[in-house]
């Protein structure tokens, strides 16, 4: 049987970039795992982006505005580079109204409380005279990956409103590399390094967790389709127990009988469910800041009641 690798670890972290290492992968699985995670990270994570803009004095993307160095096409290109973090699901509106000779940046937008601009220094426009002015009404929406303007079906837009191609993905860069390593007598096992950089709206750790969840969800559907249809009657009880185990793995840590301190440590490290705890080893948990032997004992006791245990 093909052995599973030990837990993933972070070998480098700087700002919005992190390098993850997975060692002990069966020969050939480095490419399988690395390429799958890379594709999902780049294409399937949810984010926020500017989708519509109405610019005062401009009726289409080939217009120009007196006193503004950039034409409308350049302005829309600059708007696509603005990275936003939304704290809700409803579309949010931004406003801009500036006058006089100056450089306009993303930080000059009037922003609602449900939204945060991550790159406030991003260049938007250059006003070249003291009489110049620039006004914009902008819509920010949630979405997945990349969505071209012509593929997004909308109601009839207000005159002067332009639809923009939306770059929803929160990922800036994802790459992976492999090297051989020794496992027992064999020297052809894979060690995978996954290099993940985000735009700051999400951490690399959260991005990788979401990508793994998406893949696991798809593979689970494949497995369940055949298990449910082909399992003989004598295995139904075992399947029922297994299903119960899956439910037990989804219990929020706040619902477990743990001390407030232990719950805080787990949540601060993005461990949100009983299943998330059970995927960690005792050594991994002890590495968490604020976690001690007492907390480990609490966790073991709580998981045991659910039929789970740490690795």
N, C-alpha and C positions, 0 to 999 in steps of 0.2 A: 504493500500500500504506500502511496506517495505521502511522505511526511509533510506536515504543515510547518511553515517557518515560525521562529520565535516572534515576540512582539516587535512592532515597528519602533524605531527610536529616531529622535531628532539629533542630527550631528552638526548642524549649523543653523543659526538663527540671527537675522539682522533685519530690523524693520519689518517690512511686509514680505520678506523672502525667507524661506526655510528649506533646508535640505534634509530629506528623510531617508533612512537606511532600512532596508529589509534584507536580512541575510538568511542563508540556509534554504534558498528556493531551489526546488528540484530543477535539474538541467532543462533549459528552455522556458521555464516559467518566468524568468526575469523579463523577457520580451512580452510574454502574455500579460503579466500583471502590469508592467510599466506602460505598455502601449494602451491598454484598456483604461487605466486611470487617467492617462494624459488626454485621451480623446474625450472622456466624460468631463474632466475638469475644464477643457477648453470650449466644449459645446453645450453643456447641459446644466450649468449652475445658474441660479436666478440672481438677477441684479436689477439696478435701476439706471435709466438713461433718459436724456432729453429726446422726446419724440415729436414735438411740435413747437414752432416758434412763429410769433407775429412781430415783425419789426416795423416800427413807425416810419412811414414814408416809402416803404418797399412793398411792391405788389407781387414780385416774383424773384426767383433766385439770381437773376441776371441784372437786377437793379443796382444802383449805387446811391449812397446817401451823402449829401454835401458835408464836407468837413470830416468825413470818416475815411481813413486811409484804406481800409479793407473794403472790397465789394461784398455783396450779400453772400456769394458763394464761399468766400473766404471766412466770413463770419459764421456760417453754418458749419464749416469744417472745424472751426475753433470750438463751437458749442458741443460737437460730438466728443471732444476730449475732456469735457467736464465730468468728473466722477461724483456721483451722488449716492448717499446712503439713506434709504427710506426706513422709517420705523413703523410703518403701517402698510396696508395694501391699496389704499385709495390713491388715485393720481393726485399729484401736488403741483401747484402753480407757483412759478417764480416771476418776479418783476424786476425790471432794470430801468432806471431813469437817471441819466447823467448828462452834465453840461460842462462845456469848457475844455480847454486843451489838457489832455491827460491820457494815460494808458488805462484802459478798462480791463479789470480782472474778474475772475469768477467770484471772488470775495465781495464784489460790489453788488451782487444780486440781493434782493430782499427775499429772505428764505423763511418758509413757515416752520413751525416747531416740529413737524413730523418729518423733517428732511435736514440733512447735513451735507454740505459740499466738502469733499475731502481734499481737493487740490485748489485751494482758494487763490493761489498765485497763477493759475492757468490764464494765459493771455486770451482776451476776447476781441478787443478792438483798440485802435489808436485814434483819438480825436485830435485833429491837427490845428484847430483854431478855437479862439475863445467863444465864438458864436456857435460852435458845433454842438449838436445834441444827439443822443441815442436813446431810444426807448424800445424795450422788448417785453413781450408777454410769453412765457415759456411753460410748457407742460412736461412734467417728469412722470414716467410710468414704470411699473415693474414688468419684467419679461425674462426670457431665457435665451442665452446665446446671442445671436445676431439676427436682426429682422429688418429686411429692406422695406423702405417706405411703401413701395407699390404692392407688397404682399400683406400689408396690414389693412384689413377692411375697417373703414371708419365711416361714420355718418358724414354728411356733407359739411365741409369745413367752412368756417367763417372766411369772408373775403380777406385776402392778405395773409392768411395762416398757411404756413408751409409745413409739410410732413417731412421728417428727417429719418434717414437710415439710423437705426438704433443699435448701439453696441451695449447690450445688457450685461454680458459676461463680466464678472469681477476679476477675471484672471488677466494678468499682463504677460506672463511667460510660464510655460511648463516644459521641462525637458527631463530626460532620464538617461542614465548610463549604467553599464553593468561591468562587473569584473568577476573572475572565477574565484572560488574559495574552497577550502578543504572541509569536508564533512565526513568524519570517519576515515575510511581508506580512499575515498574518492576526492578528486581535486577539480571536478567539473561542475560543482553546484554553483548557483548564481547568487551574487550579492548585488542588489538593486539600489541605486541612488536616484531619488526623485527630487528634482529641483523645482520648487513651486514659488511663484511670485504673484501677489495679488495687487489690486489697486488701492488697498487700504480699507475698503468697505467690509471686508471679511478677512479673518486671519488665515494663514496657510493651513493651520491645523483644522479649522472648521471646514475649509474648502475640501480638504482631503477626506474628511469624515463624510461630507455630503456626497462626494463622488463615490466612495465605497458603498454608502447606503443605496445609491441608485443602481449600482451594479448588482449588489446582493439582492435587491428587490426584483430585478429582472431574472436572475438565475433562480431565485426561489419560485417564481411563477413556472419556470420550465420544470423544476423538480416536482412541484405540487401537482402539476397537470397529470403526470404519470403515476405518482404515488397514490393519488386519490382514485384513479380509474382502475389500476391494475392490482392494488393490494388485495390479497386474499382475506376472507372473513376473519381468520385467526389473528390477523395483524391489526384489526380495527382498534382493539383496546390499546395496543402499543402506539398507534397513531394518535389516539385521543390523549394519551399521556404526553406524547411529544408536542401536540398542539398546546396543551396546558403549559409545557415548559417554555414554549415560545411566548405565551402571554405573560408568564412570570418574568421573562427577561425584559419586558417593556414597562415594568413598574417604575415610576419616577423615584429618584433618590429621596425626595422630600416625603414620600409615603412610607419609606422604610423606617424601622425603629432604630434610628441612629441619633447621636447627639447633634446639636446644632452646629458645633465646631466641625464635626466630620462631614456633615452635609455641605457646609460652606466650602471646605477644602475640595470636595469632589466637584461641585458646581464651578468653582473657580478654575478648574482644570478641564472643563467641558465634558465631565463624566456625568451624564444626566439620568441614566437608567440603571436598573439592576443588571441588565445584560452588558452595559458598558463597563460596570465594575468587574463582572465575571470574566471579561476578556483581558483583564490585567493580571499580572503576577504579583505576589506579595512584595517582591523587590521593586516593581514599578510603582506600587502604591506608596511604599515607604519613601520613595524619591520625591513625592509631592510635598511641597512646603506646608508645614503644619500637621502632617500626618505622622502619628506615632503608633506604638504597639497597641495602645488602648483602642485607637481607632480601627486598627486591623482586626482586633478581637470583635469589636462591634459589627464590623462588616461581615466577618465569617459567620457570626451567629445569625445575622439577618438573612444572608444568602442561603444558609442551611435550611431555614424554614421554607424557602421557596424551591428547594431542591437544586440549588445552584452552588457553585463554589468558585473561588478565584483560581487562576491557573497555577 
